[in-house]
Each structure stands twice: as C-alpha cells, then as structure tokens.
Amino acid sequence: MTAASMIDEGSAAHAPGRRVRRTPRSGVGWLLAPSLALVLAGLILPLVLMARYSLAHFDPAATEVSGFGVENYVRFFGDPFYLWILARTLTVALACTAICLLLGVPAAYVISRVSNRRLKTALILAAVIPLLMGNAVRAAGWMVLLADKGLINSALLVTGVISEPVRILYTGSAVVIGLIAVLLPFMIISLQSVFEGIGETYEEAAATMGARPWTTFFRVTLPLAMPGIFSGCLLCFVLAVNAYATPVLIGGPSFQMMAPKVYEQAIKVYNWPFAATLAFILMGVTLALTLLSSITLQKRYGAL
C-alpha cells in the first residue's frame, strides 16, 4: 500500500457524513463486573433487606422477621414525637450547613487566591488536619470546653462577662457548634478547589468594566462557583443529618435526633423493623430534599 492510498483512506474515513466502523470491544464490559458486584453487595442488597425489615411486624419473642405491613410507618407518621425528632434533625442540619457555608466561602476564597505556595499549603493543611481525628475525640474536646466548669465558662467568669456558669453543654446550640467543627473542613476543601478552578481572569475582566470587588464576587464569582457550593452544602447536609457521635456526646440523652434514635431502636430496644423504618424515612427525606434543591438550582443557574 502506497503512502498516497493510505492518506486517501484516512481522509475518506474522517470525511464528514461518513461513518467509521469500529470493532466492538466485547471484553470491556466485563471490567465493570467487579465494581457492579461490589455496589450490589454493599449497597443495594442491604437496602432491600432494610426495606423488608421496615415492613415486618415486631415480636420481641421471635427470632426471625415475620409479617408484612405498613404499621411501622403508620406509627412514625402518627406520633408527633417522632415527627418532632425528624423536624429537629432537619433544622439542625440546615442550620449547620448554612453556617458552614457562611464561614467556608470566605476562607476557601482567601485560600484559593493566596499566591505563595507554601502559605497556601499550610492553610490547606490547617483545614484538613481536624479531619484526622475521629468525631468522638473532637466531641470529647468540645465537652471539656462547653461544660458548666469548662474553659469557656471559666473564661467568662474571670472576665466578669457572666456572674454564674451558663448552660451550654447538652443543648441544641452545643450540638450545632460541635457539628460545625466537624463539617466546616469539608466545606472549605470543596469550595477551595472550585474557586481555584474559576481563576482570576473573570474578576480582572469585571474590574476593567468598572465593577467593584464586592459586586464582582456576588455577580461573577459566586454564580460560577454555584455547582461547587451545591456539592459542599449537600455533603455537609448529609453528614449532619446522619450525625451520631456529636448529638449523643454533646447533646446528651435529652437531645433527640434521628441517627441516635435508629441506634436506640436497633441495639437497645431490639426493634429492628422500626429502626429500619426510621432509617428509610430519613434516607427518603434526605433524597427528596436533595432532588428538590438540585432541580431548583438547575432552573436558576443551569446545569450543575
């Protein structure tokens, strides 16, 4: 085959309007089999099993799951106590997500605009290092700080701001503070990469057109970062909704949230059907809110 014929065949193959036949790679599909099997065994099958448990009848004397009905769901939605726990869980999660967003956006933006590489690395490490400790360890630290005779109350008493210790530990405010300490690094790391990907060219273009820095940030940078903001908020919201160690240790037995309630029903009461119902309802509400917010943001800012 001459070089000219090879060139003619190549040009004919890439000519517009002509389809190039490609040999199907039948063996590529098998590469997905291990990951699909892992997802099936680790996610879908437990969800199916949990769905079956949620529809079962609870019998303390029985050793196997029996019965089929929606009595557990009727019990949940018919009891104001459990609805109040769900509302409190969502309220705490939304409050923590909003505060993390307000604190994380400035921090992530400043880190992304630092020109010194060593300083930027140090700031990123400062945000990541808290993630190296477990939630229980951090919650224990906050218990020492927020106790009636803890560091915060002692400092306020010494400075004369208060005359007697203030009740901070085992309250909703303490739980929000503890969850923010856990979730804020996730928000900062998520937004830092987004702001860094936007670059400074858009800001320079807005400045040349007479826009002030604040106007540029809210009218140019923030809308461009909206997909990353949505991802960071979604991550923080899901983690806050499913938080266990922080509400139990910092909130105490009087502060009820959904995840500790699932543990209580499954491990302490041994009511696995109702525990599965609580878990399914929590997962369903979280998924519904996620889809609703995603659709709303897609209509407002385009594809995410």
Disulfide bonds with the S-S distance in Angstrom:
none
